[in-house]
Amino acid sequence: MSKKALVIIDLQNDYFPEGKYPLWNTEQTLENIETAIELAKKDDALIVHVQHIADPAMGLAPFFNQGSEGAEIHPHIMQQRQKVKWL
């Protein structure tokens, strides 16, 4: 394994158009990240995905609640999970 890593942060369903906190340009961002994942795999780089889960001790959050579909990693990224070693 090389000493390179790709770190993907919070690519979760709530940020997409059907989510609870949609952001601008998420579809293009998703395509860019999928390309970055392919390049990282070719370079044998470590791929790390950070998933934000709201802290239930702080009360119900408007998004990223544990167990919700919105808190899940986008399905296109989850498909990649079976093809590489993820930590």
PESULTA-V544280 format. One record per residue. N is the residue number from 0. RES is the residue in one letter. SS is DSSP state (h for helix, s for strand, l for the rest). OMEGA is omega in whole degrees, 0 to 359 (999 if undefined). D_LAST is the distance of its C-alpha to the last C-alpha in whole Angstrom. Layout:
# PESULTA-V544280
<<N;RES;SS;OMEGA;D_LAST> <N;RES;SS;OMEGA;D_LAST>>
This chain:
# PESULTA-V544280
<<0;M;l;179;13> <1;S;l;179;15> <2;K;l;179;15> <3;K;l;177;14> <4;A;s;171;11> <5;L;s;179;11> <6;V;s;180;11> <7;I;s;186;12> <8;I;s;171;13> <9;D;l;174;15> <10;L;l;189;15> <11;Q;s;187;17> <12;N;h;182;20> <13;D;h;179;22> <14;Y;h;182;22> <15;F;l;188;24> <16;P;l;180;28> <17;E;l;183;28> <18;G;l;182;25> <19;K;l;181;27> <20;Y;l;185;26> <21;P;l;178;27> <22;L;l;180;26> <23;W;l;169;28> <24;N;l;184;27> <25;T;h;180;24> <26;E;h;177;25> <27;Q;h;177;25> <28;T;h;178;22> <29;L;h;179;20> <30;E;h;179;22> <31;N;h;180;21> <32;I;h;176;17> <33;E;h;176;17> <34;T;h;179;19> <35;A;h;178;17> <36;I;h;179;14> <37;E;h;178;17> <38;L;h;179;18> <39;A;h;178;14> <40;K;h;180;14> <41;K;h;181;17> <42;D;l;181;17> <43;D;l;180;14> <44;A;l;174;12> <45;L;s;177;8> <46;I;s;182;7> <47;V;s;175;6> <48;H;s;178;8> <49;V;s;180;10> <50;Q;l;180;12> <51;H;l;174;15> <52;I;l;179;17> <53;A;l;181;20> <54;D;l;182;21> <55;P;h;178;24> <56;A;h;180;26> <57;M;h;182;27> <58;G;l;181;28> <59;L;l;180;28> <60;A;l;179;26> <61;P;l;178;27> <62;F;l;182;24> <63;F;l;178;20> <64;N;l;182;22> <65;Q;l;179;19> <66;G;l;180;20> <67;S;l;177;22> <68;E;h;180;21> <69;G;h;181;21> <70;A;h;182;18> <71;E;l;174;16> <72;I;s;181;14> <73;H;l;185;17> <74;P;h;178;17> <75;H;h;179;17> <76;I;h;179;14> <77;M;h;177;13> <78;Q;h;179;15> <79;Q;h;186;13> <80;R;h;181;10> <81;Q;l;186;12> <82;K;l;182;13> <83;V;l;175;10> <84;K;l;179;7> <85;W;s;176;4> <86;L;l;999;0>>
